[in-house]
Amino acid sequence: MDNKIKQENSYWFATLRLLGIILVIWAVVAFGASIIFAEFLNRFQLGGYPLGFWFSQQGSIYIFVALIFIYTFFMDRIDRKYDVHEN
């Protein structure tokens, strides 16, 4: 019984750690690139638009969608490691 509780705690720790990393990346891109670093990024152009504007309008959405796929990939690995995956 004690080993099962340890495994469950390890599983949830791994899950929350992954979620925390994903949320930090999303926050840095969403707030950092489009607000905090916008002035610096606006020195560069992407598709004829300032890079800071591009990140605030398009880039953060692309990053968010990419993070969804990254989350599912790593969550599947965590599920398989702790044998809680679906067949």
N, C-alpha and C positions, 0 to 999 in steps of 0.2 A: 504494500500500500504506500509506503513512504517513497519508494522509487517512482511510482506513478505520479505522485504529487510533485516530485522534483522535476520529472519530465514535463508535466503540464506547466510548471512555473518557468522552465527553460523555454518552452514553446512560446509562452506569452511574452517573455522577455525579448526573445528574438523577433517576434511580431511587432512589438511596440518599438523596438530599436529601429527596425526597417521603416516603420511609419514615421518615426521621428526624423530620420535622415531624409526621407522623401519630403516631409513638410518643411524642413529647413532649406532644402534645395529650392522648393517652390517659393518660399518666402523671400529668399535671396534674389531669385530671378524676378519675381513679381514686384517687390518693393525696391530692391537694390538696383536692378538694371533700368527700371522705368522711372524711378523717383530719385533715389540717392545718387546714382552714378549717371543720370540722364545728361547732365551738362558735359561730362567727360565723353560719354558715348556719342553725343551729338556732333562731335568733331569728325566722326566717320559716317559714311553713307552706305546704305544698302537698298538697292533698287531705286535710287534717286531720293530716298527719304533719310532723314537723320536717324542714326542707329538707336538713340534713346527713344524716339517716337515709335520706331518699328517695334522695339521690345515692348513698349507699353500697349501697343495695339495688336500686334501679331505674335511676336516672339514668346511672350508669356503663355499664350494659348498653345502654341506648338510644344513648348516645354512641358506644360501641364499634360497634354495628350501623351507625350513621350514618357512622362513619369508614370502614367497609368499602365503602360506596357511594361516598364521596368518593374513596377510594383508587382504586377501579376507574375512576371518571370521569377523574381526572387521569392515571392510568397509561395509559389509552387515548389521551389527548392526547399523552403523551410517546412512546408507541409510534408514533403516526402522524407525529409530528414527525421521528423518526429512521427512519421507513419500516421498522419491524419489526412492524407490526400484522398481525393475521390478517384475512382477508376473510370 
